[in-house]
Amino acid sequence: MTTSRRSFLTKSALAGVFSASALASFGEGLETAVHHAPQSSAPSDLKITDIKCGYIRNGHSLFVKIHTNQGIWGCGEAVDASVGTYHLVKLMGERIKGKSPLNVNRLFEDVRKSGFFEGAQAGMYISVLSAVETALWDLTGKALGMPVYQLLGGKFRDKIRVYCDTGAYRETDTSAEAFGKSAKKAVDMGFNAVKYDIDERNDPNKYDAYNWTASQGELERMYNQIAGVRKAVGPKVDICVDMHGRYDMTTGRRVAKLMEPLNLLFLEEPIPAENPEAYKQIREASNTPICAGENHYLAHGFRKLLEIGAVDIIMPDLQKAGGLGEGQRIANLANLYYVPFAPHMVASYLGAMASSHVCASVPNFLILEWQIYFHEEPMFKEIVTFDGPMVEKGFIPLSNKPGIGVEINEEGMKKYAPKDVPFFV
């Protein structure tokens, strides 16, 4: 009897506890779901309300921020072809205000076609549109709770291989030994690919400021610098070489041939960008892989390069060429010709991560550019906010956060902004 009563009381007590517990937790599931739901309302209600922008690096880096009626914003970046474009940013902003940011490709096409007679084939118009388009992807990802690579169709890889542009050409000492030392330093930092510029306007062996036919002395200097790099890093580290599109055909051909024993990953822009047939002649004259694309715009700009076999590797700059969706279209076009995709990148970490989402989303990605300034110049850490390391052992860890996964820090950016240029107003 005592046992039964004790058992009854125990069961009653447990039941009471369970009931109290159940009552206390009633509705928690819904509360949790609401808590984790995106703060936006139905996508049809999301509207663009404003676009603001700021510049650094004397206007050569443009950052745009697109605002909406729900407090969600998106950030994008353009480089180089962005100087003096404040009113162009505002013009594009007027053309997308009141519209849903979720129709990224449609808005891109609306702005591009509306500028048909305003230069929307290349240059500053497309560079600014690249920043706007990138901000729309960031905004859409945040609104839908997805990283940009997912919006682009998913990912082929979780981390993005980069080559380190060592900036050695900016140093006073540009000897072969100095190039080799900087290469070894980059490898010790974890990189397995490095890049060097070999165009030197101030080379004492250069006899004419306007003629860009390299003299024998210049050719010897170029070879010795890169030979110094190869000697320092050994045979397995990839070496990229950039000529910045400065030289003429005969020099392009000779340098490509000269570099053959050094097994480059690619020789970048040996001649100016405008003549695909000239590129084809250089490519056919050497086994050194030829790369171009930094100064080409939209998928249209890459069509002929690929059709006639003018290059071995394409390298669009996604902060200039049309943005992330257009970057993916360019990569997919190249893939039809079995040509690898190795984007140029001279932006902030926002641009680096935005480019990484595209690199993750295509099968023919080869390598992305990385800059030593991320490690040496404090500005590049002050102007953005992000989680985790920027780069690990030569790879960018792909962000899984909604949107791009990197925010701009307007307060940190302010002290680097050029004077007398509107700043996020």
Secondary structure, DSSP 8 states (H G I E B T S, - for coil): -HHHHHHHHHHHHHHHHHHHHHHHHTTHHHHHHHHHS-SS--GGG--EEEEEEEEEGGGTEEEEEEEETTS-EEEEEEESTTTT-HHHHHHHHHHHTTS-TT-HHHHHHHHHHHTTTTTTTSHHHHHHHHHHHHHHHHHHHHHHT-BHHHHTT--S-SEEEEEEE--GGGSS--SHHHHHHHHHHHHHTT-SEEEEE---TT-TT---SS-----HHHHHHHHHHHHHHHHHH-SSSEEEEE-TT-S-HHHHHHHHHHTGGG--SEEE-SS-TT-HHHHHHHHHT-SS-EEE-TT--TTHHHHHHHHTT--SEE--BTTTSS-HHHHHHHHHHHHHTT--B--B--S-HHHHHHHHHHHHH-TTB--EEEETHHHH-THHHHSEE-SS-S-BTTEEE---SSBSS-EE-HHHHHTTS-TTS----
